[in-house]
Amino acid sequence: MLDLAKLAEQIPSISQHFKNEVTASRQRVERAEFLLKQTQAKQQELIEIHQNWHNRFIFSAGIPVEPLDTRITLSAAPYRHSVFATDGSQIAPSHHEIAYCYLINIGRIMLHYGQNLYPLLDSIPEVYYKPEDIYLSKQWGIKVEEWMGYRRTVLEAQLLSEMACRWVKPPGAHYEPNLAMIDGSLIYWFFDSLPNEAKELILPPIQNAWEELRKANIPLMGYVSASRSNEAVNFLRLQACPHDTPNCVMNCGELMDEKTPCHVIHPLRDAALWGYLLEPGQRGPLWRSSLRILNLYEEAQWVYFCYVNVGTEIARIEVPAWVAEDTELFSQSLSLMLTQVSKGYGYPVALAEAHNQAVIRGGDRARFFALLEGQMLKAGLRNVGTSYKEARKRGSIA
């Protein structure tokens, strides 16, 4: 039980810390705005420096593909359009439960506007209990809980593609504007640490799902709320570098990243900077991510991003290359996204509903294991039940 009286003693110092941080953040933003103007004047030169020296950087910097002073007000979404979204949740395996298994639940959402059509709001559960499902990842030193998360990512992509492509007419036919959304980034960091055998089971299915969306001309978008990325801000560090050549390994290899002379606005995030530059309904310049992990992606699936003031926050919006390179499709996708945020009162309604369909609450977990217990007893199994430890933790004598 949380002792609120003892906790209250710590609150004043916490609030003072955040008050000081707000002041410091504003000072960093002012320095970043000045640095941004300098960078804008040498943008093309700095892009060439990035291309020549990026393999010697000790940080990842996005590459601007539009002028840094780009400010575009997004237009309203077409009256008739459709939006697709998926999100996932899971029940992790536990040796203290009735059976050692795990469950992944994927929420599916299909919303139609101006078309007099019923929406789709449901979820697809999948239980994994076979030895190859449970113990496969251990040969690579990957915990079952981690592997479950990777499988969930695959299912989210596959079910999103399957749902959207079944609905949308074949390429070349007339169809209403549409958008496929996922909650979070399109850049899956965990790929970098996976052994090749594990990558072959995770990455190709995701890429195949994305390719099906491309063939059907259904734009894919990742919506990143409360982004902590600093890829765009890191590009400004090229202008701040005091050395003749930006060879970070040679010039600053012995320094911690935050102690380097180019890191004059540390720890400013992209969203904080663009929060002072964008008006509600505006987007900033488009960038191409240069994160090393994207070398595993197909070229058409390289990730581009921009920041949008959606009114309630500065959201990082990510799309694959084939969407970013189609100006009309990209603009249309942003318009649909902004309309979703408006309908969701600050967060895309399709993503919020996908989460609500996917989430597994305490009662759902109890009913799942009760159903499993009943079936195991019917099958003639005995001594079925949770461990004494788990049973004891669910009650208290205090």
Disulfide bonds with the S-S distance in Angstrom:
none
